């Protein structure tokens, strides 16, 4: 197979797009880049590796997927170039190569070190401060956290520190299911929280690795909920914060699948150990975070900087006590003791991409149904006054509110139909509503109030 040669211009353009390339002044922004010759030299160095029997093999996932990346690894104020290759020879026991090129005083790049791996692919790479050390220029150095992909479900994690031409392994290869990098103990350095789901040995836990005496050391472990079948595919482990007595406390939210539904475990660092604050020691489960609806994910619903865990409950329809088509969601914030607080209650319409904050006077007193006309691009949700007694063969209910998602060329005409008003308007979608005076129930909300309660997902 003929190998395609990458010229200077594609590499130069790609390097300028990387996060490490930044101009600090208007003069630099509009000046002709003086590093063109340097990058030509780098290209020559890369071509030597490729012509010797290697191909580009950038990481598959994450924010750093380019085959050539720039990062100041040793904290000297000068960016190294990191290039990812795969040896084309089947005889190479370590086919994956991470070349680290250092820029010399004359601007030329030289290979200073090579990291090798025996996996088929690199899953991801991150550059993080794990050891708290600074380089000669006073900049924080960056360690390489490399995820080796052995198969679709098997990964190994390693961490490396680069000092000059030396590469030191801070974390030897450890098998894992997922991981996050987060400053859990608030020492201004990232730690590794590794999630392991080993169904063969029935190991379901989070492991906390911290830098000590030149190594990333396993300092503490905490169990996940039992009976889980795997991590939720639509919710990656989330590194964020809890609000506890007005203080932001680091936490990791891990959502897992059960045979039916999902469950979330929340981990924090307290008293020098990793703690699952939501775990019920009696049941071995974070019972309070269980939910049957798997489509509603953890999110910061009220934009206060702290994620909320959803607690969905099925809403009634005019003809049924509950329906899995309509969900009222309580959004819970947790403190360090695992105590939840409801910060908002919403009707959540994931299908149409919007939600409505439910006034307290509505809760337990409304039923919902749909009225869609997909042929004309109109999707509607109707809100009815409701009580359990009404749902048992009572008189037909009349809606007090209709909310519409309108698409198509005549959406503006339909949004301005008699009685309707616009909630939000996007390029190709209009969200409109209508308050019905003949429902026999005062919902306590006018047009302006409804606009404040309406939000897009």
N, C-alpha and C positions, 0 to 999 in steps of 0.2 A: 504494500500500500504506500502510495506517495505521501510523504509527510509535508504538511503545509507549513511554510516558514512565516513567522510573525515578524513584521518589519518594525522599524523604530516608531513610526507614527501611531500604530495601534497601542503599543506598550506605553508610549509617552502620554497618549490621551487617557488610557486606563489609569495610569499612576496619578494624573492630575485629578481624577474623579475620586480618589481614595480619601478617606477622612483625614489622613495624616497630612495631606497637601493643603495648606491654608496660606492665604496672603494676609499680611498684617497691616497693609497700608494701601491707599489708592495708587501710589507710585508703583508698588510691587504688582498690583492687580493688572495694570495696563502695560507693564514692562514686558519686553520679549524675555521668555524664560531662559535664564542663563544656564539651567541644568540640562539642556538638550544633549550636550556632549556627554554629560555624566550618564544619562539614561541610555545613550548609544553604547557606552561602555558596559552598562548593566545588561543590555540586550545581547551584547557579544558574549558575556559570561553565561547567560542563560542558554544561548545557542550552543555553547560548548557542551553543556549537559545534555541537551536534546539530541545533538548529533552523535553523542556517545551512547545513545540508546535509551532515551527517556521521553515521556510525553507529559504535557500539563495535566495535573490532577488536583484541581482546587477543591476545597471542602464543599460538601453537598448541601449543607443546611446552615442556618444562622445568618448573622449580619455580615460575616466576613467570608465570602465565597469566591473572590477573585483568585486566579492562579498566581498572581504576583501582588503582594501587599506591602505597604510601608508602615513601620512602627518603630519608635525609639524604644528598644528593648532594654538597653543597659543604662538609660538615664543620663547619657552624655550630651543630650540636646541635638543629636544627629540621628536621623531615621535610618534604621536598617531596612533592607529589602528582604522580604520573605517570599520564597518561590516554592511551589508545590509540584512535585513530579511523581510519575509512576514509571518504574523501570519496565521496558518492553521485553526484557529477557525473562523467560519462564524459569531460569535457573537462579534468579536472585531471591534469596530467602527473605529479604526485607525490601519488597518492591516499592514501598512508598518512601519518598524522600522529601524532607523539608530543608531546603537550603537557606542559610542565613548569610546574607551579603552585607559586609560592613563598608561604609564609604570612608576612604582614606583622605588624608589632608589634600591630596592633589585632585580630589573629586572622583577618582576611579573606585570601582567596587571590587572587593575581593571576597572569596568564600572564606568565612571564618569558622563555620561549624555546620554540621549536617545532622539532622534527627531522622532516624529510620524507623519504619514500622512494618510489621508483617501482615497487616490487614488488607482486605481488598480495596478499601476506600477510607478517606478521612471524612467523618461525619460532620464535624464542626471544629472551629478553633476560636478561642477567645484570648484576649490580651488583658491581663488583670494584675493589679498589685496584690500579691499574696504575702510577701515577706516584709513589707514596710521599709525597704531599703531605698536609698537615693543614689543616683549616679554622680559622677564628678562635677556635673553642671548644676546639681541640686534638684534635678528632675527625678520624679519617682520612676523606678525601673518597672518593667512589665514582664510578667511571667507568661509563658505559653501554656494554655490549658487545651489539650488535644483530645478529641473524642475519635477513637478509631472504630470504624464500622466493620464488624465481622460478618454480619448478616442483617436482615431487616429488623430483627428483634434482639440482637446481641451486640453490645458495645463495650469498649474498654476506655477508661479515662486515665490520662497521664498529665502531669504538670512538669514543666521544665523552666529552669532559670538560666539565662544567658549572661555570662560575664566575660567580656573580651572574646577570646576564641574557645572558651570553656562552656560546655553545656552540662548543667547538673540536673539530675532527675529529682524533683521535689516530691512527686507522688508516683510511685511505681504503678504499673497498669492494674486497675481495679475494674471488675465487671460491674455494670450498673444498668438501671432501666431508664432513669432520667436524672438530671442534676440542675442545680442553680448555683450561681456565684453571688454571694450577698454578705454584707457586713453585719453579721448577726450579733456580735458582741460589742459593736460600736467602738472599735479600736482604729477605725479608718483604714482597715485592710479587709479585703474580701476573704471569706471562708467558702468552702465547698460543702454544700448539703446534697448528698447523694441519695437518690431514692432507689431502693432495691426491692423487686418483686420476684422472688424465686419460688415458683409454684412446686418445684420438685422437692425442695427442702422446707417448704412452708415458711420462708423468711419474707416478711413484709415489714420493712423498716426504713427509717431515714437515718443516715450516718453523717456526722458532723466532723469535717476535717479542718484543722487549724494549723497554722505555721508555728513550729516549735523546733529550735535547735537545728535549723537547716532542712527540715522536712515538713511535709504536710502530714500531720499525725491524726489518726482517728481518736478523737477525744470523747465522743459520746454518741449514743444511738438511742432512738426512741421508736416505739412500734407504730405502724399504721393501723387503721381499722382492720379487724379480721374479716374474713369472708369476701374480700375484694377479688375481682377477677382480672384486673388490669387497670392501668391509668386511663382516665377519660380522654378520648381522642380529640375532643373539641375544647379542652381546657388544659393547657400546659401548666406544670407547677409554677406558681406565681410568687416572686420575691417582692414583698411590699412592706406595709406597716400596719400595726394596730394603733388605735388611739386609746391610751390607758391613762386616765386622770389628766388628760390634756397633753400627754407626752407621746411622741411618735416612737413606737417600739418595733424593731425589725421582726418580720415574721415570714414564714413560707407557707403558702396555701397549696395543698396537694389534693386534687379531686380524682377519685377512683370510681371505676364501675363495680357494681354489684350484679348479681344475676338479674335483679330488677332494680332499676334506679341507680343513683350515684350518691357518693358520700364525700365530704371534705374533711381532711385532717389539717389542723393549723399548728405549726411548730414555731416555738420561740426558744431563746437562750436565756435560762434563768438559773441562778445559783450554780454556775459552772457546769450546766448540763442541758442537753436538748430535751425539750418538753413538748409533748402533744397535748395542748391545753384543752382540746375539745373531746379527748378520749374519755369515755365512761369506763372506769376500771372494772365495774361489775360485768358489763356486757362485752367489753373489749372493742367497742364500736363508738364512733363519734355520732351517736344517735341523733343529736340535735340538728346536725347538718344534713341528714338524709333527705333526699327528695326523689319522688317518682318521676317527675318531669326532668329529662336529661338534656333538654335543648336550651335551658336558661342557665347561663354561665355566671360565675362571679364577676362583678364589675363595680366600678365606683358610680353608683346610680345617682348620687346627690352631688358629685363633683367636689367633695371635700378633701380629696387626696387619700382617702382610705377605702379599700375595697369592701364591698358588702357581699355576704353569702345569701343567695336567694332561698326563700322557703315558700314554694308554690302550693296553692290550694285550689282545687277545681271549683269553678263558679257554677251556679245553676243556670239553666235555660228556662224559658217560660213553661216548658213541658217536662223538665227533669230536675231532680234535686241537685245533681252535679253533672258536669260534662268535661271530658278531657280535652275539649276544643277551646275552653276558656279558662284562663288562670289569673287568680289574684296572687300577687307575690309580696310577701313581707321581706324586706331587705335588712339583714342583720349585721351589725358591727360587733366584734368581740373584743374584750379587754384581755389583759394578761392572765386573768384567772379563768378565762374561758366563758365568761358571762356575756350573753348576747343582749343587744339593745336594738329594738326596731327603729330604724331611722326613716323609713319610708314604706308606704304600701301602694302598689300600683296594679293596674290591669296591664298585662304584658302581652303584646301582640307581635310575636316574633315573625309570623308569616307575612305581615304587612310592614314590619319594620318600625313600629311606633309603640309607645306606652303612654298611659295616662295615670298621673298620680291620683289615687282614690281619696277623696275627702273622708274624714272619719265618719261623717253622717251617712255615707254611702255603704260603708263596710257591713256586710251581712244583710244588705237591703236591696241588692240589685241582681238582676238576671241578664244574660246576654244571648243574642242570636246573631246570625249572619244574614246579610241580604246582598248577594253579589250578582253583578251583571258583567261577567267577564268579556262578553262580546263587545260591550261598549267601553270597557276599561274602567269599570266601577266596582270597587270592593268596599262593602259597608259592614259596620258592626253596630248593632242596636242595643241600647241600654234600657232596661225596664225596671220600674219599681217592683219589689218582690218581697214576699214573706213565705215561710214554709206553708202557711195555711192557704195562701193564694195558689201555690203550686199543686195543691191536691184537688184538682177539678174545679177551681174557682172560675170567675169570669175571665174572659180574654184580656190580656194585658196590653197596654199601649206604651210604646217607647217614650221616654222623656228626652233621649239624646240619640242622635245618629252621627257616627264618625265615618268619613269616606276617604279612601285612597283613590285618586282619579288619575288616569293616564289616557293617552290618545290625543288626537288633534283638537277635539272639542272639549278638553278638560276644563278650560277657563269658563266656557259657557255653562257647563254643568256645576262648576264650583260657585257660580253666581246665580244659580237658580233660586227662585223665591224661597226665603226662609234660611238659606244656607249662608255661611260665612267662611272665609279662608283662615285656616289655622297656621299652615306653613306652605311655602311654595319653593320647589326646587326646579332644576332645569327641565325635567320631563315628568315631574309628578307634582300634584297639588293635593294637600290634605285639607279637607273641608269638614264642617260639622253643621248640625241643625238641632236647635233646642225646641222640643215640641211642647206647646202650651196645653194641649188637650190630654196629657197623660194622667192628670189628676194628682200629680205629685210635684212638690216644689223641691228641686234638687239643690237649691241654695247656691247655684253657680250661674253667672251670666257669661256673655261672650268673652269679655276680657279675662275673666277668671279662668275660663276653659282654655284659653290660649296659654296661660301661665302653667296650667297643669299638663299640657300636651308636650311630648318630647319624642324625638327620633332615637331609635336604638343605634 
